[in-house]
Amino acid sequence: MILRLTFASLLIVFILPVLSDLTGNVFFHLFAGFLGVITGFLAFYLGIGAVINEVFGRRILPV
């Protein structure tokens, strides 16, 4: 679930600057930056969750 959410938000992060350039609206570019930070946090959680679950041998963080 987190992996799908991470890649879906990454896809939106790639689409929003294109929309910003096509429409001339700066809001899309600003929103892409904020969504990029959220995508980074999701990717960080995904990586840490995989490592922690592997180290402890059971599901501690849902990944």
N, C-alpha and C positions, 0 to 999 in steps of 0.2 A: 504494500500500500504506500509506504513512504517513498519507495523507488519510483513508482508511477507518478506520485505527486511532485517529486523532485524533477523528473524529466518533463512533466507537463508545464511546470512553472518555468523551466529553462527554455522550453519552446516559446512560451509567451514572452520571456525576456528577449528572445531573438526577434520576435515579430513586432514588438512595441517600438523600437527605434525606427524600423522601416515605416510604420504608420506615422511616426512623428515627422519623418522626412517628407512623406507623401502629402500629409495634411498641413504641415507647418505648425502644428499644435505642440507646444513645449511640454504640456502635461503628460503626453505619452512617454516622452523621454525621461521625465522625472519619475513617473510610475515604474518605468523599466528599471531604474536604479534601485528604488526601494524593493521591488520584487527580486532583483538580483541579490540583494543582501539576504532576503528571506530564503532564496534558493541556496545560498551558501550555508545558511544555518541548517537547512534540511539535509544537505549533502554531508555536513559535519556530523549531524545526528546519525545519519545512516552509517557512516564509517565508524564512529565510536560505538554504535550499537552492535555492529558486526564484530568488532574486536572484543567488546565486553562479553557478549554472548559466547564467543569462542573460548575466551579465557576461563570463564566459569562453567562452561559445559552445559549450560541450561539457558532458557530464555529469561533474561532479566529486563532488557529493553525490547519492546516490540518493534521488529524491523520487518 
